[in-house]
Amino acid sequence: MGSPLCILIVASDQEEVFRIIREIKSQGFSPLYQVAMSKEDWDKRIHEEDWDSILVSFRWNPVIPPMNLLLDLKSKQLDIPFIIISHPENYNESLKLMSAGAADIIDATNLFRLTHVLERERRELVFRREKEVTQSYLEKSLKEIQFQNYAVDQANIVSITDASGIITYVNDKFVQISGFSENELIGSSHRILKSQEKSKEDWENFWQTIRQGKVWHGEIKNTKKDGSSYWVETTIVPFEDDDGSVFQYIAIHHDITNRKLAEGQLTHDAFYDNLTELPNRALFLARIEQRIFEYNSNQGGFPIVISLNLDNFRRINHSLGSTAGDDILRIFADRINKFCGISAITTRLTADSFAVLVVDFLSIEEGLDFAIRLQDHLKEIIPYRGYDLYLTASFGLAGFGMGGKEAEEILKNAEIAMFHTKENKVGSICTFSEDMKEKIHYQLEIQNDLRKGIERSEFIVFYQPILDLKSNEIGHWEALVRWKHPKKGMVSPIDFIPMAENSGLILPLTKFVLEETAKFIQSVLETRGKTIVVAVNLSPQVFQHQNIFHWMVDIKQRYEIPYETIQVEITESLAMKNMEETVPILENLRDIGVKIALDDFGTGYSSLSYLEKLPLSIVKIDKSFLNNVTAGSKEAKLLVSIIYMAHDLGLKVVAEGVEEIAQFKLLGEFKCDMIQGYLIAKPLSREDANHFLEKFTGQIY
């Protein structure tokens, strides 16, 4: 692979340096390199070696941006390829560096192009240095014809024209790249190449420069004979006669097509989604701003943004694989585009979220009607590899004015409306309102305060007693977490539990509840000399974390309480979500003595086959089953059937939400094992729970 690559790496993260070197070595290179971690290092090392390339991490120094280094390199007149190692969020700034003279941009998360770019830049550097020698040689000896032959021999692509621009000589490489024969080129002007992307003013400045005997250097986009394009970096050297008049020009060209294509691809990638080829968020926002300006100038329709998210799209990836998921997203994007037509602009915001900008309507009501028709269109079956896939999407709308007056705000509010749809009725459509924004802000406040609340011990665990109807004693309890917010007071679990689950904070929160539960069990054991069983609810995130088993072992050892005193409660939806993973974890807990309860039975799948497969000890009947229960009613018969069925499977039954004496008596007649609800007691603090145990006589009424 030739001489070793000589590289200067500018980075402050040693791990990033190791990744770069590993990538280069994995391709068979043995680089010679130095690392500059400060501006002092840069000033010292930049002159130490004849560097083939400089690799600069965009994050190398928060105070000194890479642009300063590039300008410093230029001020020192050092011709060294300057390559940026950039993260996606820095691409826009990186493109500015490309415009300022950087050689290329490498994605920091995927270095696969690195060695290719290093080799390419080394070749181009060698070429430039050879060309500089040639050019200098030519400029010093313009009147000697032998230097024309030297240029022809040394340059990559060469042409010679007379003073009027008529071609008198081309070398073989010029013929090869242009596709024209030598006979077609000789006697013609360079207009035969139909140079593109230069204005009339550019060409006037070009001719003025070379007719004055000055060397011209620049990039030109030419057209081949077959109609395709190619880019050349060109230096034109005028030759002057004894009287100072120019009598011919030598043009030295270098093919830079690959580099220009790479720059074009980088620009494309900065503004388009690679999977669907739709505009990305940045370009979409720019289009919204443009339409807002046109609307304010009475030149365009009412701007409306429709945000839509595929419902339950994860099941496609889980069941058919990520490749199938990508295929379906492309099909879905194409369906949106075809329905909306050229008057609308569609973007892919995230993995399974899209947005559409429409401007053909005069009101948000017309936009809503359009969204309903689009939603119906997207419900059509998608045939895919023998499957008939039926997908739905949840929509949110926001229009200029009530939905915001800036692009970012309108798009954000459309997304808020879509999230509101997801929370309230999946697969429907909502139009943005200020109430939605207030709710989102409240949820964000709660989520931001959650971590602080855990760190500051703002959470309290309450315990609700469960009465054993046979022994008439309180042997079981349920642990319920509460949040005493310093400003908002007591925050409902309905508000903060979903936030904790979405943010991952449910893990430390559940661990805290288990710790407090163990303390309560230990205190009752020490003060009353008897064991109680306390149930702790597990969310899907905690359960899937799979450390719950180790938590139980650790708590048992530290607090010296029996495993049998802890009960975990899971919902039907969690139990059925992934039986292959769920059952082994539950069996491990059961085997060490931890009790397993199925909470809110009857609100989910309610399948008897699942009850047989799960290692349960207790079934808790949801309080909705107690509504309208009277002796002999259909509701009563259903309740009795559930209790008997559970008993036949060897399970205890707990009825939740018992608030009335009549319910208590009926449950006793139905042979229910335990009851829980306000009839017994509301959730109590640990201290109050201990007092309750001391005073409880078994008398309910």
C-alpha positions as CSV (number, residue, x, y, z in Angstrom):
1,M,0.0,0.0,0.0
2,G,3.0,2.4,-0.4
3,S,4.7,4.4,2.2
4,P,3.0,4.6,5.7
5,L,0.3,7.3,6.2
6,C,1.6,10.2,8.2
7,I,-1.3,11.7,10.1
8,L,-1.8,14.4,12.7
9,I,-4.9,13.7,14.9
10,V,-6.5,16.7,16.7
11,A,-8.7,15.3,19.5
12,S,-9.0,15.6,23.2
13,D,-10.8,12.2,23.7
14,Q,-8.2,9.4,23.9
15,E,-10.9,6.8,23.2
16,E,-11.8,8.6,19.9
17,V,-8.1,8.6,18.9
18,F,-7.9,4.8,19.6
19,R,-11.1,4.3,17.5
20,I,-9.6,6.2,14.6
21,I,-6.3,4.3,14.7
22,R,-8.1,0.9,15.1
23,E,-10.1,1.7,12.0
24,I,-7.1,2.6,9.9
25,K,-5.1,-0.4,11.1
26,S,-8.1,-2.7,10.4
27,Q,-7.7,-1.8,6.7
28,G,-4.1,-3.0,6.6
29,F,-2.3,0.4,7.1
30,S,0.4,1.1,9.7
31,P,0.0,4.8,10.2
32,L,2.6,7.1,11.7
33,Y,0.7,9.6,13.8
34,Q,0.9,12.3,16.4
35,V,-1.9,13.6,18.6
36,A,-2.6,17.3,19.3
37,M,-4.8,17.8,22.3
38,S,-4.4,21.5,22.8
39,K,-3.6,24.6,20.7
40,E,0.0,24.5,22.0
41,D,0.3,20.9,20.7
42,W,-1.1,22.1,17.3
43,D,1.4,25.0,17.0
44,K,4.2,22.6,17.9
45,R,3.3,19.6,15.8
46,I,2.0,21.2,12.6
47,H,5.6,21.8,11.4
48,E,7.2,18.6,12.8
49,E,6.3,16.3,9.9
50,D,5.3,16.3,6.3
51,W,1.8,15.3,7.1
52,D,-0.4,13.4,4.6
53,S,-3.6,14.5,6.4
54,I,-4.9,16.2,9.5
55,L,-7.9,14.5,11.2
56,V,-9.8,17.0,13.4
57,S,-12.5,15.9,15.9
58,F,-15.4,18.4,15.8
59,R,-15.5,18.1,19.6
60,W,-11.8,18.5,20.2
61,N,-12.1,21.8,22.1
62,P,-15.3,23.6,23.1
63,V,-13.5,27.0,23.1
64,I,-11.4,26.7,19.8
65,P,-13.6,25.6,16.9
66,P,-12.1,23.6,14.0
67,M,-12.6,26.6,11.7
68,N,-9.9,28.4,13.7
69,L,-7.5,25.6,12.9
70,L,-8.4,25.5,9.2
71,L,-7.8,29.3,9.0
72,D,-4.5,28.9,10.9
73,L,-3.5,26.2,8.4
74,K,-4.2,28.5,5.5
75,S,-2.5,31.5,7.1
76,K,0.7,29.3,7.4
77,Q,0.2,28.4,3.7
78,L,0.4,24.7,4.5
79,D,-1.2,22.5,1.9
80,I,-2.4,19.6,4.1
81,P,-5.8,17.8,3.6
82,F,-8.0,18.9,6.5
83,I,-10.5,16.2,7.4
84,I,-13.4,16.6,9.9
85,I,-14.5,13.8,12.2
86,S,-18.1,15.0,12.8
87,H,-21.2,13.8,14.7
88,P,-24.7,14.2,12.9
89,E,-25.6,17.2,15.0
90,N,-22.5,19.0,13.7
91,Y,-23.1,18.4,10.0
92,N,-24.3,21.9,9.2
93,E,-21.2,23.4,10.7
94,S,-19.1,20.8,9.0
95,L,-20.5,21.8,5.7
96,K,-19.3,25.3,6.3
97,L,-15.8,23.9,6.9
98,M,-16.1,22.1,3.5
99,S,-17.0,25.4,1.9
100,A,-14.0,27.0,3.7
101,G,-11.6,24.4,2.2
102,A,-11.9,21.2,4.3
103,A,-11.2,18.1,2.3
104,D,-14.0,15.9,3.6
105,I,-16.3,15.0,6.5
106,I,-16.2,11.6,8.2
107,D,-19.2,10.4,10.3
108,A,-17.8,9.9,13.8
109,T,-20.3,7.1,14.4
110,N,-19.2,5.2,11.3
111,L,-15.6,5.4,10.2
112,F,-15.8,3.1,7.2
113,R,-15.0,5.8,4.7
114,L,-11.9,7.0,6.6
115,T,-9.2,5.0,4.9
116,H,-10.6,5.5,1.5
117,V,-10.6,9.3,2.0
118,L,-7.1,9.3,3.5
119,E,-5.8,7.4,0.4
120,R,-7.6,9.7,-2.0
121,E,-6.4,12.8,-0.3
122,R,-2.8,11.5,-0.3
123,R,-3.0,10.9,-4.0
124,E,-4.4,14.3,-4.6
125,L,-1.8,15.9,-2.4
126,V,1.0,14.2,-4.3
127,F,-0.7,15.4,-7.5
128,R,-0.9,18.9,-6.3
129,R,2.7,19.0,-5.2
130,E,3.8,17.6,-8.6
131,K,1.5,20.1,-10.4
132,E,2.9,23.0,-8.3
133,V,6.4,22.0,-9.4
134,T,5.3,21.7,-13.0
135,Q,3.4,25.0,-12.9
136,S,6.3,26.9,-11.3
137,Y,8.6,25.4,-13.9
138,L,6.2,26.5,-16.7
139,E,5.7,30.0,-15.3
140,K,9.4,30.6,-15.2
141,S,10.1,29.4,-18.7
142,L,6.9,30.4,-20.7
143,K,8.9,31.3,-23.8
144,E,10.6,28.0,-24.2
145,I,8.6,25.4,-26.1
146,Q,10.2,22.4,-24.4
147,F,8.3,23.2,-21.3
148,Q,5.1,22.7,-23.2
149,N,6.3,19.1,-23.8
150,Y,7.1,18.8,-20.1
151,A,3.6,19.9,-19.2
152,V,2.1,17.4,-21.6
153,D,4.2,14.6,-20.1
154,Q,3.7,15.5,-16.5
155,A,0.1,16.7,-16.2
156,N,-2.9,14.5,-15.7
157,I,-5.2,15.9,-18.4
158,V,-3.8,18.5,-20.8
159,S,-5.0,20.8,-23.6
160,I,-3.4,23.6,-25.5
161,T,-5.3,26.4,-27.3
162,D,-4.3,29.3,-29.4
163,A,-4.9,32.9,-28.4
164,S,-8.6,32.8,-29.6
165,G,-9.4,29.7,-27.6
166,I,-9.2,27.1,-30.5
167,I,-7.9,23.8,-29.3
168,T,-4.5,22.8,-31.0
169,Y,-3.5,19.9,-28.8
170,V,-5.1,17.4,-26.4
171,N,-3.4,14.4,-24.7
172,D,-4.9,10.9,-24.5
173,K,-6.4,11.4,-21.0
174,F,-8.3,14.4,-22.3
175,V,-9.8,12.3,-25.0
176,Q,-10.6,9.5,-22.5
177,I,-12.4,11.7,-20.0
178,S,-14.4,13.8,-22.5
179,G,-15.5,10.9,-24.8
180,F,-14.7,13.0,-27.9
181,S,-12.1,11.9,-30.4
182,E,-8.9,13.9,-31.0
183,N,-10.2,14.9,-34.4
184,E,-13.5,16.2,-32.9
185,L,-11.6,18.3,-30.3
186,I,-8.7,19.8,-32.4
187,G,-10.0,22.9,-34.2
188,S,-12.9,23.3,-31.8
189,S,-13.1,25.5,-28.8
190,H,-13.8,24.3,-25.2
191,R,-17.4,25.2,-25.8
192,I,-17.7,21.7,-27.2
193,L,-17.7,20.5,-23.6
194,K,-20.7,22.7,-22.7
195,S,-19.3,23.8,-19.4
196,Q,-22.0,24.2,-16.7
197,E,-22.7,26.2,-13.5
198,K,-20.8,29.3,-14.5
199,S,-22.5,32.6,-15.3
200,K,-21.7,35.0,-18.1
201,E,-20.0,37.2,-15.6
202,D,-17.8,34.3,-14.5
203,W,-16.6,33.7,-18.0
204,E,-15.9,37.3,-18.6
205,N,-13.7,37.4,-15.5
206,F,-12.0,34.2,-16.7
207,W,-11.0,35.6,-20.1
208,Q,-10.0,38.9,-18.6
209,T,-7.6,37.1,-16.3
210,I,-5.8,34.9,-18.9
211,R,-5.7,37.6,-21.6
212,Q,-3.7,39.7,-19.2
213,G,-1.2,36.9,-19.0
214,K,-2.2,35.8,-15.5
215,V,-2.6,32.2,-14.4
216,W,-6.2,31.2,-13.8
217,H,-7.1,28.4,-11.3
218,G,-10.6,27.0,-10.6
219,E,-13.1,24.2,-10.9
220,I,-15.2,23.6,-14.1
221,K,-18.1,21.2,-14.7
222,N,-17.9,19.8,-18.2
223,T,-20.2,17.7,-20.3
224,K,-19.0,14.5,-22.0
225,K,-20.0,13.4,-25.5
226,D,-22.6,11.0,-24.0
227,G,-24.2,13.8,-22.1
228,S,-22.9,12.9,-18.6
229,S,-21.0,15.4,-16.5
230,Y,-17.6,15.5,-14.9
231,W,-15.7,17.9,-12.8
232,V,-12.1,19.1,-13.3
233,E,-9.8,21.3,-11.3
234,T,-8.1,23.4,-13.9
235,T,-5.0,25.6,-14.1
236,I,-4.6,27.7,-17.3
237,V,-1.1,29.1,-18.0
238,P,-0.9,31.9,-20.7
239,F,2.2,32.0,-22.9
240,E,3.4,35.5,-24.0
241,D,5.3,36.5,-27.0
242,D,8.2,38.9,-27.0
243,D,5.9,41.8,-27.3
244,G,3.9,40.7,-24.3
245,S,0.9,39.4,-26.2
246,V,-0.6,36.0,-25.3
247,F,-0.2,33.6,-28.2
248,Q,-1.4,30.3,-26.6
249,Y,-2.7,28.7,-23.4
250,I,-1.9,25.5,-21.7
251,A,-4.7,24.0,-19.6
252,I,-3.8,21.4,-16.9
253,H,-6.8,19.6,-15.6
254,H,-7.3,17.2,-12.7
255,D,-10.4,15.0,-12.5
256,I,-12.2,15.8,-9.2
257,T,-15.6,14.2,-10.1
258,N,-15.5,11.7,-7.2
259,R,-14.8,14.5,-4.7
260,K,-17.6,16.7,-6.0
261,L,-20.0,13.8,-5.9
262,A,-19.0,13.1,-2.3
263,E,-19.7,16.8,-1.4
264,G,-23.0,16.6,-3.2
265,Q,-23.9,13.4,-1.2
266,L,-23.0,15.1,2.0
267,T,-25.2,18.0,1.2
268,H,-28.0,15.6,0.3
269,D,-27.6,13.6,3.5
270,A,-27.7,16.8,5.5
271,F,-31.2,17.6,4.2
272,Y,-32.8,14.3,3.2
273,D,-33.8,11.1,4.9
274,N,-31.6,8.2,3.7
275,L,-34.3,5.6,4.0
276,T,-37.3,7.3,2.3
277,E,-35.5,10.1,0.3
278,L,-38.0,12.5,1.9
279,P,-36.8,16.0,3.1
280,N,-35.6,15.7,6.7
281,R,-36.7,17.9,9.6
282,A,-34.3,20.8,8.8
283,L,-35.4,21.1,5.2
284,F,-39.0,20.6,6.2
285,L,-38.8,23.5,8.6
286,A,-37.3,25.7,5.9
287,R,-40.2,24.9,3.6
288,I,-42.7,25.8,6.3
289,E,-40.9,29.2,6.8
290,Q,-41.1,29.7,3.0
291,R,-44.8,29.0,2.9
292,I,-45.5,31.3,5.9
293,F,-43.7,34.1,4.1
294,E,-45.7,33.5,0.9
295,Y,-48.9,33.4,3.0
296,N,-48.1,36.7,4.7
297,S,-47.4,38.2,1.3
298,N,-50.8,37.0,0.0
299,Q,-49.1,34.7,-2.4
300,G,-49.8,31.3,-0.8
301,G,-52.5,29.2,0.9
302,F,-53.0,28.7,4.6
303,P,-50.1,26.7,6.0
304,I,-51.2,23.6,7.9
305,V,-48.9,20.9,9.3
306,I,-50.2,17.3,9.8
307,S,-48.1,15.1,12.1
308,L,-48.7,11.4,11.9
309,N,-47.3,8.4,13.7
310,L,-47.7,4.7,12.8
311,D,-49.6,2.8,15.5
312,N,-47.8,-0.2,17.1
313,F,-45.2,-0.2,14.3
314,R,-42.7,-2.0,16.6
315,R,-44.6,-5.3,16.0
316,I,-43.5,-5.2,12.3
317,N,-39.9,-5.0,13.3
318,H,-40.3,-7.6,16.1
319,S,-42.2,-10.1,13.9
320,L,-40.8,-9.6,10.4
321,G,-37.4,-8.0,11.1
322,S,-35.9,-4.6,10.7
323,T,-35.4,-5.0,6.9
324,A,-39.1,-5.6,6.5
325,G,-39.8,-2.6,8.8
326,D,-37.7,-0.4,6.5
327,D,-39.5,-1.7,3.4
328,I,-42.9,-1.0,5.0
329,L,-41.8,2.6,5.9
330,R,-40.8,3.2,2.3
331,I,-44.1,1.9,1.1
332,F,-45.9,4.1,3.7
333,A,-43.9,7.2,2.7
334,D,-44.7,6.6,-1.0
335,R,-48.4,6.3,-0.2
336,I,-48.4,9.6,1.6
337,N,-46.5,11.3,-1.2
338,K,-48.8,9.9,-3.9
339,F,-52.0,10.9,-2.0
340,C,-50.7,14.4,-1.2
341,G,-49.4,15.2,-4.7
342,I,-46.9,17.8,-5.6
343,S,-48.7,20.6,-3.7
344,A,-47.8,19.1,-0.3
345,I,-44.4,18.4,1.3
346,T,-43.8,15.3,3.3
347,T,-41.0,14.6,5.8
348,R,-39.9,11.7,7.9
349,L,-39.3,13.0,11.4
350,T,-38.3,9.9,13.3
351,A,-38.4,6.1,12.8
352,D,-42.1,5.9,12.4
353,S,-43.3,9.5,12.4
354,F,-44.0,11.7,9.4
355,A,-45.3,15.2,8.8
356,V,-47.1,16.8,5.9
357,L,-47.2,20.5,5.0
358,V,-50.3,21.5,3.0
359,V,-51.1,25.0,1.7
360,D,-54.1,24.5,-0.5
361,F,-56.8,25.2,2.1
362,L,-58.4,28.3,3.6
363,S,-59.1,26.9,7.1
364,I,-58.0,24.3,9.6
365,E,-61.4,22.6,9.1
366,E,-60.5,22.0,5.4
367,G,-57.1,20.6,6.6
368,L,-58.9,18.3,9.0
369,D,-61.0,16.9,6.2
370,F,-57.9,16.3,4.1
371,A,-56.3,14.5,7.1
372,I,-59.3,12.3,7.5
373,R,-59.1,11.3,3.8
374,L,-55.4,10.7,4.1
375,Q,-55.9,8.5,7.1
376,D,-58.5,6.4,5.3
377,H,-56.2,6.1,2.3
378,L,-53.3,4.8,4.5
379,K,-55.5,2.1,6.1
380,E,-55.5,0.1,2.8
381,I,-53.9,-3.3,3.1
382,I,-50.2,-3.5,2.4
383,P,-49.4,-6.9,0.7
384,Y,-45.9,-7.9,1.8
385,R,-44.2,-11.3,1.3
386,G,-47.4,-13.2,1.6
387,Y,-48.7,-11.1,4.5
388,D,-51.6,-8.7,4.4
389,L,-50.5,-5.9,6.7
390,Y,-53.0,-3.5,8.1
391,L,-51.6,-0.3,9.6
392,T,-53.2,2.7,11.2
393,A,-51.8,6.1,12.1
394,S,-52.6,8.7,14.8
395,F,-52.8,12.3,13.5
396,G,-52.3,15.7,14.9
397,L,-52.9,19.1,13.1
398,A,-51.7,22.6,13.7
399,G,-52.2,25.6,11.4
400,F,-50.6,29.0,11.1
401,G,-52.0,31.3,13.7
402,M,-53.6,29.4,16.6
403,G,-51.1,26.6,16.0
404,G,-48.1,29.0,16.0
405,K,-46.6,31.7,13.8
406,E,-43.1,30.2,13.4
407,A,-42.2,26.9,11.6
408,E,-40.7,25.2,14.6
409,E,-43.6,26.1,16.8
410,I,-46.3,24.9,14.3
411,L,-44.5,21.6,13.8
412,K,-44.0,21.1,17.5
413,N,-47.7,21.9,18.2
414,A,-48.8,19.4,15.4
415,E,-46.6,16.8,17.2
416,I,-48.2,17.7,20.6
417,A,-51.7,17.2,19.0
418,M,-50.5,13.8,17.7
419,F,-49.2,12.7,21.1
420,H,-52.5,13.8,22.6
421,T,-54.2,11.5,20.1
422,K,-52.0,8.6,21.1
423,E,-52.9,9.1,24.8
424,N,-56.6,9.4,24.3
425,K,-57.7,7.4,21.2
426,V,-55.0,5.7,19.1
427,G,-55.8,5.9,15.4
428,S,-57.8,9.0,15.5
429,I,-57.1,12.7,14.7
430,C,-56.8,15.8,17.0
431,T,-56.4,19.4,16.2
432,F,-53.9,21.4,18.4
433,S,-55.3,23.5,21.3
434,E,-53.5,25.4,24.1
435,D,-54.8,22.9,26.7
436,M,-52.7,20.2,25.0
437,K,-49.6,22.4,25.3
438,E,-50.3,23.0,29.0
439,K,-50.7,19.3,29.6
440,I,-47.4,18.6,27.8
441,H,-45.6,21.3,29.8
442,Y,-47.0,19.9,33.0
443,Q,-45.8,16.4,32.1
444,L,-42.4,17.8,31.2
445,E,-42.2,19.5,34.5
446,I,-43.1,16.3,36.3
447,Q,-40.5,14.4,34.3
448,N,-37.8,17.0,35.0
449,D,-38.6,17.0,38.7
450,L,-38.7,13.2,39.0
451,R,-35.0,12.6,39.2
452,K,-34.6,15.4,41.7
453,G,-37.5,14.0,43.7
454,I,-35.8,10.6,43.9
455,E,-32.5,12.2,44.9
456,R,-34.1,14.4,47.5
457,S,-36.2,11.6,49.0
458,E,-39.5,13.3,48.2
459,F,-41.2,9.9,47.7
460,I,-43.2,8.1,50.4
461,V,-44.5,4.6,50.5
462,F,-48.0,4.0,51.9
463,Y,-49.4,0.6,52.7
464,Q,-53.0,-0.6,52.3
465,P,-54.2,-3.5,54.5
466,I,-55.7,-6.6,53.0
467,L,-58.1,-8.6,55.2
468,D,-58.1,-12.4,55.2
469,L,-61.8,-13.3,55.4
470,K,-61.1,-16.7,56.8
471,S,-58.9,-15.7,59.7
472,N,-60.3,-12.2,60.0
473,E,-56.7,-10.9,60.3
474,I,-54.5,-8.5,58.4
475,G,-51.7,-10.6,57.0
476,H,-51.2,-9.0,53.6
477,W,-50.6,-5.4,52.5
478,E,-50.0,-3.6,49.2
479,A,-47.2,-1.0,48.9
480,L,-48.2,2.2,47.1
481,V,-45.8,4.9,46.3
482,R,-46.7,8.6,46.7
483,W,-44.8,11.8,45.7
484,K,-44.8,14.7,48.0
485,H,-43.7,17.5,45.6
486,P,-42.3,20.5,47.3
487,K,-44.4,22.9,45.2
488,K,-47.2,20.9,43.7
489,G,-48.1,18.9,46.9
490,M,-49.1,15.3,46.6
491,V,-48.8,14.3,42.9
492,S,-51.0,11.5,41.8
493,P,-49.3,8.2,40.6
494,I,-51.4,8.5,37.5
495,D,-49.3,11.6,36.6
496,F,-45.8,10.5,37.5
497,I,-45.7,6.7,37.1
498,P,-46.0,6.9,33.2
499,M,-43.4,9.6,33.2
500,A,-41.1,7.4,35.4
501,E,-41.6,4.5,33.0
502,N,-40.9,6.6,29.9
503,S,-37.7,8.1,31.4
504,G,-36.3,4.9,32.9
505,L,-36.6,6.3,36.4
506,I,-39.1,3.6,37.3
507,L,-36.1,1.4,38.0
508,P,-34.6,3.4,40.9
509,L,-38.2,4.3,42.1
510,T,-39.1,0.6,42.3
511,K,-35.9,-0.2,44.1
512,F,-36.8,2.5,46.6
513,V,-40.3,1.0,47.1
514,L,-38.7,-2.5,47.7
515,E,-36.3,-1.0,50.2
516,E,-39.1,0.8,52.1
517,T,-41.2,-2.4,52.0
518,A,-38.4,-4.4,53.5
519,K,-38.1,-1.9,56.3
520,F,-41.8,-2.1,57.0
521,I,-41.8,-6.0,57.0
522,Q,-38.7,-5.9,59.3
523,S,-40.3,-3.4,61.7
524,V,-43.5,-5.5,62.1
525,L,-41.4,-8.6,62.6
526,E,-39.3,-7.0,65.3
527,T,-42.2,-5.2,67.2
528,R,-45.0,-7.8,66.8
529,G,-43.0,-11.0,66.3
530,K,-45.0,-12.0,63.3
531,T,-44.5,-11.9,59.5
532,I,-46.7,-10.1,57.0
533,V,-46.7,-10.2,53.2
534,V,-46.4,-7.0,51.3
535,A,-47.1,-6.7,47.6
536,V,-45.1,-4.5,45.3
537,N,-46.3,-3.6,41.8
538,L,-43.8,-4.2,38.9
539,S,-44.0,-2.2,35.7
540,P,-43.0,-3.8,32.4
541,Q,-39.7,-1.8,32.4
542,V,-38.7,-3.2,35.8
543,F,-39.6,-6.7,34.8
544,Q,-37.8,-6.6,31.5
545,H,-34.7,-5.3,33.4
546,Q,-34.4,-8.8,34.8
547,N,-32.4,-7.6,37.8
548,I,-35.5,-8.0,40.0
549,F,-34.3,-11.5,41.1
550,H,-31.0,-10.1,42.3
551,W,-32.7,-7.2,44.0
552,M,-34.8,-9.7,46.0
553,V,-31.8,-11.7,47.0
554,D,-29.9,-8.6,48.1
555,I,-32.9,-7.2,50.1
556,K,-33.5,-10.6,51.9
557,Q,-29.9,-10.8,53.0
558,R,-29.6,-7.2,54.2
559,Y,-32.9,-7.0,56.1
560,E,-33.0,-10.7,57.1
561,I,-36.6,-11.1,56.1
562,P,-38.1,-14.3,54.5
563,Y,-38.6,-14.3,50.8
564,E,-42.2,-15.3,51.5
565,T,-42.9,-11.9,53.0
566,I,-42.5,-10.2,49.6
567,Q,-45.1,-10.5,46.9
568,V,-44.7,-9.0,43.4
569,E,-47.8,-8.0,41.4
570,I,-47.8,-8.0,37.6
571,T,-50.6,-7.0,35.2
572,E,-52.2,-9.2,32.6
573,S,-50.7,-7.2,29.8
574,L,-47.2,-7.6,31.2
575,A,-47.6,-11.3,31.9
576,M,-48.8,-12.0,28.3
577,K,-46.4,-9.6,26.5
578,N,-43.6,-12.1,26.1
579,M,-44.4,-15.4,27.7
580,E,-41.1,-17.0,26.8
581,E,-39.2,-14.4,28.9
582,T,-41.9,-13.8,31.5
583,V,-42.4,-17.3,32.8
584,P,-38.7,-18.2,33.5
585,I,-38.3,-15.0,35.6
586,L,-41.5,-15.6,37.5
587,E,-40.5,-19.2,38.1
588,N,-37.1,-18.1,39.5
589,L,-38.9,-15.8,41.9
590,R,-41.4,-18.4,42.9
591,D,-38.7,-21.0,43.5
592,I,-37.0,-18.8,46.2
593,G,-40.3,-18.2,47.9
594,V,-41.5,-14.9,46.5
595,K,-45.2,-14.8,45.9
596,I,-46.6,-13.9,42.5
597,A,-49.9,-12.1,42.1
598,L,-51.8,-11.2,38.9
599,D,-53.2,-7.7,39.4
600,D,-56.4,-6.2,37.9
601,F,-57.6,-9.6,36.6
602,G,-60.4,-9.2,34.0
603,T,-59.2,-6.0,32.5
604,G,-56.8,-7.5,30.0
605,Y,-56.7,-10.9,28.3
606,S,-58.5,-12.9,31.0
607,S,-57.4,-16.2,29.4
608,L,-57.6,-19.4,31.5
609,S,-54.8,-21.0,29.5
610,Y,-52.5,-18.2,30.6
611,L,-53.4,-18.6,34.2
612,E,-52.4,-22.2,34.0
613,K,-49.0,-21.4,32.5
614,L,-48.0,-18.6,34.9
615,P,-46.5,-19.6,38.3
616,L,-49.1,-17.6,40.3
617,S,-50.1,-17.6,43.9
618,I,-52.8,-15.0,43.9
619,V,-55.3,-13.5,41.5
620,K,-56.6,-10.0,42.3
621,I,-60.0,-9.2,40.8
622,D,-60.3,-5.6,39.5
623,K,-62.8,-3.4,41.4
624,S,-64.9,-2.9,38.3
625,F,-66.2,-6.5,38.8
626,L,-67.8,-5.2,42.1
627,N,-69.9,-2.6,40.3
628,N,-73.6,-3.4,40.5
629,V,-73.0,-6.8,42.1
630,T,-76.1,-8.0,44.0
631,A,-77.2,-11.5,45.0
632,G,-78.4,-13.5,42.0
633,S,-77.3,-10.9,39.4
634,K,-75.3,-11.7,36.3
635,E,-72.4,-9.8,37.7
636,A,-72.5,-11.9,40.8
637,K,-72.5,-15.1,38.8
638,L,-69.5,-14.0,36.9
639,L,-67.7,-13.0,40.1
640,V,-68.4,-16.4,41.7
641,S,-67.2,-18.2,38.5
642,I,-63.9,-16.3,38.7
643,I,-63.4,-17.2,42.3
644,Y,-64.2,-20.9,41.9
645,M,-62.0,-21.1,38.8
646,A,-59.1,-19.6,40.7
647,H,-59.6,-22.0,43.6
648,D,-59.7,-24.9,41.2
649,L,-56.3,-23.8,39.9
650,G,-55.0,-23.6,43.5
651,L,-54.9,-19.8,43.6
652,K,-56.0,-17.4,46.3
653,V,-58.4,-14.6,45.3
654,V,-58.2,-10.9,46.5
655,A,-61.1,-8.6,45.6
656,E,-59.9,-5.0,45.2
657,G,-61.9,-1.8,45.7
658,V,-64.2,-3.0,48.4
659,E,-66.0,0.0,49.9
660,E,-69.4,-1.2,51.0
661,I,-70.7,-3.6,53.6
662,A,-73.0,-5.3,51.1
663,Q,-70.0,-6.1,48.9
664,F,-68.1,-7.4,51.9
665,K,-70.9,-9.8,52.9
666,L,-71.4,-11.1,49.3
667,L,-67.7,-11.8,48.9
668,G,-67.8,-13.7,52.1
669,E,-70.6,-15.8,50.8
670,F,-68.8,-16.3,47.5
671,K,-65.8,-17.8,49.4
672,C,-63.4,-15.0,48.3
673,D,-60.1,-15.3,50.3
674,M,-59.2,-11.7,50.9
675,I,-60.5,-8.2,50.4
676,Q,-58.8,-4.8,49.9
677,G,-60.4,-1.4,49.8
678,Y,-61.5,1.7,51.8
679,L,-63.9,-0.4,53.8
680,I,-60.9,-1.8,55.6
681,A,-58.6,1.3,55.4
682,K,-57.1,3.8,53.0
683,P,-53.4,3.5,52.3
684,L,-51.4,4.4,55.4
685,S,-47.9,5.6,56.2
686,R,-45.6,3.1,57.8
687,E,-46.1,4.6,61.2
688,D,-49.9,4.7,60.8
689,A,-49.9,1.1,59.4
690,N,-48.1,-0.1,62.6
691,H,-50.7,1.7,64.7
692,F,-53.5,0.2,62.6
693,L,-52.1,-3.3,63.3
694,E,-52.0,-2.7,67.0
695,K,-55.7,-1.5,67.2
696,F,-57.3,-3.7,64.6
697,T,-59.8,-6.1,66.2
698,G,-61.3,-7.7,63.1
699,Q,-64.5,-5.8,63.5
700,I,-65.6,-4.3,60.1
701,Y,-69.1,-3.1,61.0
